[in-house]
């Protein structure tokens, strides 16, 4: 009658993934699309479409060319050419962004580069 429920509750699918599950390594050139719920780190060159429910990290050697980058969180330490839509966007000191940003939280380090507009919603 008074039993404890020792079973853990299933993880919510609405949560964003805050860890890297895939890496596009330095020296790799990829054209196409990245879609999913995991976290991705780009250290190589990527051209195409990105739509993630998780974290996108563009490393210092990473170059992303994308009309619209969509992810839950985006950290840019490399170069991004295209618009970014994310809940949180962070541009590190070595990061460069050419495009507009739509976000609810924005952070930069001294030395970061942005050519575009920021719209905080």
DAWOWO-V487657 format. One record per residue. RES is the residue in one letter. PHI is phi as a letter, one per 20 degrees, with the letter a starting at -180 (* if undefined). OMEGA is omega in whole degrees, -180 to 180 (* if undefined). D_FIRST is the distance of its C-alpha to the first C-alpha in whole Angstrom. Layout:
res->RES phi->PHI omega->OMEGA d_first->D_FIRST
res->RES phi->PHI omega->OMEGA d_first->D_FIRST
This chain:
res->X phi->* omega->179 d_first->0
res->X phi->d omega->-180 d_first->4
res->X phi->e omega->174 d_first->6
res->X phi->e omega->176 d_first->9
res->X phi->e omega->-178 d_first->12
res->X phi->e omega->180 d_first->15
res->X phi->e omega->177 d_first->17
res->X phi->f omega->178 d_first->20
res->X phi->f omega->-180 d_first->20
res->X phi->f omega->180 d_first->24
res->X phi->f omega->179 d_first->27
res->X phi->f omega->179 d_first->28
res->X phi->e omega->-180 d_first->31
res->X phi->e omega->-180 d_first->33
res->X phi->f omega->177 d_first->33
res->X phi->e omega->179 d_first->37
res->X phi->e omega->-177 d_first->38
res->X phi->d omega->178 d_first->39
res->X phi->c omega->-179 d_first->41
res->X phi->e omega->177 d_first->44
res->X phi->d omega->180 d_first->43
res->X phi->b omega->-180 d_first->46
res->X phi->c omega->171 d_first->50
res->X phi->d omega->-169 d_first->53
res->X phi->f omega->177 d_first->55
res->X phi->f omega->-179 d_first->59
res->X phi->n omega->180 d_first->62
res->X phi->e omega->176 d_first->59
res->X phi->d omega->-175 d_first->61
res->X phi->c omega->174 d_first->58
res->X phi->c omega->-179 d_first->59
res->X phi->q omega->-179 d_first->56
res->X phi->c omega->174 d_first->53
res->X phi->d omega->-178 d_first->50
res->X phi->c omega->177 d_first->47
res->X phi->r omega->-177 d_first->43
res->X phi->d omega->-179 d_first->40
res->X phi->e omega->176 d_first->41
res->X phi->e omega->-177 d_first->43
res->X phi->c omega->174 d_first->47
res->X phi->d omega->-180 d_first->50
res->X phi->d omega->175 d_first->53
res->X phi->d omega->179 d_first->56
res->X phi->e omega->-180 d_first->58
res->X phi->d omega->179 d_first->60
res->X phi->c omega->174 d_first->58
res->X phi->c omega->178 d_first->59
res->X phi->q omega->-174 d_first->57
res->X phi->c omega->177 d_first->54
res->X phi->c omega->176 d_first->51
res->X phi->b omega->-176 d_first->48
res->X phi->d omega->172 d_first->45
res->X phi->e omega->-178 d_first->41
res->X phi->d omega->-175 d_first->41
res->X phi->e omega->172 d_first->44
res->X phi->d omega->177 d_first->48
res->X phi->d omega->174 d_first->50
res->X phi->d omega->-177 d_first->54
res->X phi->f omega->-176 d_first->55
res->X phi->g omega->179 d_first->58
res->X phi->e omega->-176 d_first->60
res->X phi->e omega->176 d_first->58
res->X phi->c omega->-179 d_first->60
res->X phi->d omega->173 d_first->58
res->X phi->d omega->-171 d_first->60
res->X phi->b omega->180 d_first->58
res->X phi->g omega->178 d_first->58
res->X phi->c omega->174 d_first->55
res->X phi->e omega->178 d_first->52
res->X phi->c omega->178 d_first->49
res->X phi->b omega->178 d_first->46
res->X phi->f omega->179 d_first->43
res->X phi->c omega->-180 d_first->45
res->X phi->c omega->174 d_first->49
res->X phi->d omega->-177 d_first->50
res->X phi->d omega->173 d_first->54
res->X phi->d omega->179 d_first->56
res->X phi->d omega->-177 d_first->59
res->X phi->c omega->175 d_first->60
res->X phi->c omega->174 d_first->59
res->X phi->d omega->-178 d_first->61
res->X phi->q omega->-179 d_first->59
res->X phi->f omega->-180 d_first->57
res->X phi->c omega->173 d_first->53
res->X phi->c omega->-177 d_first->50
res->X phi->b omega->176 d_first->47
res->X phi->f omega->180 d_first->45
res->X phi->c omega->178 d_first->46
res->X phi->c omega->178 d_first->50
res->X phi->c omega->177 d_first->51
res->X phi->d omega->-179 d_first->55
res->X phi->f omega->-176 d_first->56
res->X phi->g omega->-180 d_first->59
res->X phi->e omega->-175 d_first->61
res->X phi->e omega->178 d_first->59
res->X phi->c omega->-180 d_first->61
res->X phi->c omega->172 d_first->60
res->X phi->d omega->-179 d_first->62
res->X phi->q omega->-179 d_first->60
res->X phi->e omega->-179 d_first->58
res->X phi->c omega->172 d_first->55
res->X phi->d omega->-174 d_first->52
res->X phi->b omega->173 d_first->49
res->X phi->d omega->178 d_first->47
res->X phi->c omega->-175 d_first->48
res->X phi->c omega->178 d_first->51
res->X phi->b omega->176 d_first->52
res->X phi->c omega->172 d_first->56
res->X phi->d omega->178 d_first->57
res->X phi->f omega->-179 d_first->61
res->X phi->o omega->179 d_first->63
res->X phi->f omega->-178 d_first->61
res->X phi->c omega->175 d_first->63
res->X phi->b omega->172 d_first->62
res->X phi->d omega->-178 d_first->64
res->X phi->r omega->-178 d_first->62
res->X phi->d omega->176 d_first->60
res->X phi->d omega->175 d_first->57
res->X phi->d omega->-180 d_first->55
res->X phi->d omega->-178 d_first->52
res->X phi->d omega->* d_first->49
